[in-house]
Structures are given as C-alpha cells and as structure tokens.
Amino acid sequence: MRALTAVSGWYNGLMARVALKVNGVSHDVDVDGARSLLSVLRDELDLTGSKYGCGEGQCGACTVLVDGRPTRSCVTKVASVAGRPIATIEGLEQNGGLHPVQQAFAEADAMQCGYCTPGMIVEAVALLRRQADPSVPEIARALEGHLCRCGTYDRIVRAVRRAAEATKGGTG
C-alpha cells in the first residue's frame, strides 16, 4: 500500500490520503499534502502538545521526532513524512508515566509558561539518544535553536543534565 494517494485537487495542493504513523499509531488522513505536519497533528489528530510559535522553523516550539530526528513540524509538509515514524511530546510517556526527560524538567522547574517546553523536551530526548552524557556546552549547542521567552535556559540545561544522570543514557 502506498503511503500517499492523490484523490482530488484542492486549493494549491492535492487533497490526498496520507498514511501517518504517529506515536506508534497508524492514521489515514485526507488532507492537502502541502499542509504542515504541525497543522495536521493539531487539527486532524488532536495532538496539541507541539506548539505553533513562529511558523518559520526558527523557534523550536513545534519540534517533533521524524525517524528519531528532531524536525520542525511547522515547515514540514505532511506528505513528506508519510509512512515514516513520528513521535510527539504526547508519545514520549513510558509505561504510563512521564519520560525521564519530562520528569527531569518537572523536578528542575525548567518551565515557566511552558510554551517552548514540548519542543525543548523532544530535542533533549533526541540529544540523549545520540549522546548519553552530554556536557553543558553540548546541551546548549543542541538547544540553541529553541527560544524560551521566559528565559529559563539555566534550568532547562540542568534538567537535561539531570535526565542524563538519571537514565545513564537509556532514555528510550
């Protein structure tokens, strides 16, 4: 079965049936394949954890994992990720509880308004999967494309260090 099948013309793109695998669950959605992944996640699948920030891929609030890699969903066309595994902040839970990075963010009080938090956490999960024990400069470098308007950067870095120590790199 093909992951993407065009069914009719619609606006500037093609209305298509797009097969998505999000957080381990398969979904077939009829959407314009040129729509952003973020809009489909939020509006069609009711996964509202990823946030719309800038709409230009610059702030990081919309970050999800595609094939395990951090991806700015606001600038990713949904058709381009058809059939590929996608993980959102909602899909990080483990055994019905918080992911270790989510737990570390809560314990370190690494959020204030919380708007940037989902993207930061998703990025941190990807970092810890690549590198079990990153240094503070390595964490800062990995998160440098994420904007926190509340300025909790020190607590965010502390949370990522806490998660690395707690999991010894086994962040799932």
N, C-alpha and C positions, 0 to 999 in steps of 0.2 A: 504494500500500500504506500502510495506517495504521501509525503508529509504535507504537501501543499497542492491544492487543486483549484484552479480558477473556475468560478461559476458564472460571473457576470460582471459587466463594467459598473463602476461606482465611483463617483467623483473623479479624482485624478489617478486613482489606482484601480486595482481589480478587487472586487469582492471575492474572497477566497475562503475555502475551508482550510484552516491552519491547525495542524496537529501539534499540540504543545505538551511537553512533559514537565510539569511544574511541581516541585516538592514531592516527586515520586508518583504523582497522579497524572494520568493522561486526560487531556481535554481536546475536543474538537470545537473550534470556534469559527464562526462565519464572520470575517472582518475584512476590511481593506488591508491587504498585505503590507502597505506602506505605513500603516499606523504604528505608533511607537509601542514597543513592548510594555512600557510603563502604563500607557493608557489601557491596553488590553488586560494587563494584570489587575489594575484597579477597577476598571469599569465593567469588564466582562467576567472576570474570575473572582471579584470582590476580595482581592488580596491587597489591602490598603496600607500595609506596613511600609513599603517603598514609597518615598515621597517625591512629589514634583517640587523641585526647587527653582532651578534656573531655566530648564528646558533646553540647555545647550551643552550638557555633559560636563559642566565646569565645577559644580558644587558637590557632587557625590551623593546627594540625598536619595537618589534613585538607584543606587548600586545594587545589583543582584549578581549571582554567580551563573554563568553560562559555561557549560563544560568545566566547571570548577574555577573559572577565571572571573575576576571582578569585571563587570560590564555596566556601563551607564545605560540604563534601560530607556531613558527619555530620548536618546538619539539612536536607538537600535530599532530597526524595522522588524516588526513581528515576523514577517516572512523569512527573515534571515536566520532566525533561530528555531524554525520549525523542526520538530523531531529531536532537538538537542536538549539535554538535561538542564533545567533551570532551577535554581534554588533562591528563594526569597527569605527575608527575615523570619517569616512565619514557618518556614520549613527547617529551621535550624534546631528546633527542640529535639531533645534526646530522651527517649524513654518517658515521655510525658512531662519532662522538666526543662528548665532553661538550659541552653547550650552553655558550656563553660565560659565562653566569651560574654554572653549575655549576663551570666551570673556575676562575672568579674566587673562588668560595667555597673551593675546594681550595687555591688559591695563597695566599689571605689567612688560611688556617687558621680559617675562620669557623664552625667547628663543633666541638663538644666531644663530647657524647653523640650528636648527630646526629638526635635525635628530632624537633625542630622544623624541621630543615633543609629537607625537601621542601616544606613549606608556605611557608617564607620564600623559597626559590628560585622557586617558582611565582609568588608575589606580586611578586617583584622582576622577573621576566620580563614580567609584565603592566605593571608600572610603566614599564619601559624601552621597551615598545611604545607607551605613551601619551606618554612624555616622555623624549626621547633623552638629556638631560643634567641629571638632577635634582640639586638641591643636597642637602647633608646634612640640613637640616631637612625637605625634601620626601621624602627616603628614610625618615627617621624617622617622618614622618606616615603614609606608605604602609604601613609595617610595624608601626605601633603596636598593632594588634590581634593580633599574634603574640607568644606567650610563649616565651622561651628560659629554661629553668630553670637553665642553666649560666651565663647572664649574658654571652654573647659578643657583645652588641649592637654594641660598637665595631668589632669585626672584621667583623660582618655588614654594617654600613654601609660600611666600607672595601671589602668585596667587591663591593657593588653599585656603588660609585663606580668601582672597577677595571673592572667589566664594562661600564659606560657608556663609559669612556675607551677600552677595547679595541675596542668594537664601533662606536663613534661613533653609537650608537642603532640599529644594524642587528642587533637581537637575534633576528630571525626570529619 
